[in-house]
Amino acid sequence: MRFTRRADLLDNFFIANFKLKDKIKNNKGKTVKKIYENPKTPYQRLLESDSLTENQKQILIKTFNNLNMVKLRNGINELTNKLYNIQLRKNNSNFNDINMIQPVHSFNDNLL
């Protein structure tokens, strides 16, 4: 639960995504081009929308101001490593199983 809660905070407040704005189709109905809005976080989209009251927006702003992206990421990495170590102890004979949770450092090593 702690893992998903932190991952949700990271995704909703710090990770921007593109939202599809329009599709341009040719005369046969096939999509030939997609047009996207500028990337925004779900948090930014909520603040811009009219679906929240001012009180709800203030709560969101306060939540955002109390968050630290680096601490969230480090917490997620720490929990991922704990899960990996638990799985390693339980499945010591299946260490090379591709479905195992991998420690965070292995992800970073693959990016270099």
N, C-alpha and C positions, 0 to 999 in steps of 0.2 A: 504494500500500500504506500509506503513512504517513497518507493521508487517512482511509481506512477504519478503521485502527487507532485514530486519535484519535476518530473519530465513534463507534466502538464503546465506547470508554471513557466518553465523554460520555453516551451512551444508557444504558449499563448501570449507571453509578454515580450519575448526577445527574438523569436524566429519569424522573420517576414516571409510571406508567400504571395504568389501571384494569383489573382482572381481573374478568371476568364470574363472579358467584357463583351466580345462579339466574335462571330465566326463569319468569314466571307466564303460563300459557296459559288461554284461555277454553275453554268446553265444545266448541268446534269444532277445538281444537288450534292456534289462531292465537296467537302470542306477543303479549301485550298490555302486558307490563311486564318490563323487565330490571333486575335488582338487581346492583350492583357492590360489590366490596370497596373499602375505602379505598385511594387511590392509593399505590403503593410502587414503588421502583426494583427492577430485577432483583437488584441487590446486596442490598437489604434482604430480599427474598424468600429469597435463598440463605442469608443469616445466620439466618433464622427456621426454615429447613427442617432436617430430620434427615438429609438426603442427603449432607452434607459432614462430614468429620472435623473435630475441633477444630483440627488443624494447617492444614487447607485454609482454614478460617474465619479463622485468624490471618494467613494469606497474603493473603486478600482484604482484611482490615482494614488491613494494612500498605500494600497497593496503594492503597486509598482514601485513607489518610492522606498519601500522597505525591502525590496528584493535586490539581490546582488547576483548578477549572471555568473560570475566566476565561482562564487560559493555554491550556487545551484549545480553548476557543471561538476565541480569537485565532489559534491555530495552524491551525484549520480554515478560518477566514476568509482567512488568508494563503495557504494552499494553494489555496483556491477562486479567489482573485485570480490566482495564478500560472497555474492551468489556463485561466482566462478569457483572460489575455494570450497564452498559447500558441495558443489557439484563434483569437484575434483575428488574430495574425500569419499563421496558416495560411489562414484564411478571410476575408481582408480584404474581398473583394468581397461576401461574404454576411453582413455585419455585423448586419443586421436579422433574420437567421434565428431563429425562435422556439425552435428546439431548441438554441441555443447556451447554454453555461454563462454565467450572468450574474455580474457582480462583486457582491461582498457588499453594497456600498453601495447598489446598486439595490434589493435586498430591503428594506433598512431604510428607504429613501425611500418605498417603496410602503406602508409601515405607518403613516406619518404622516398 
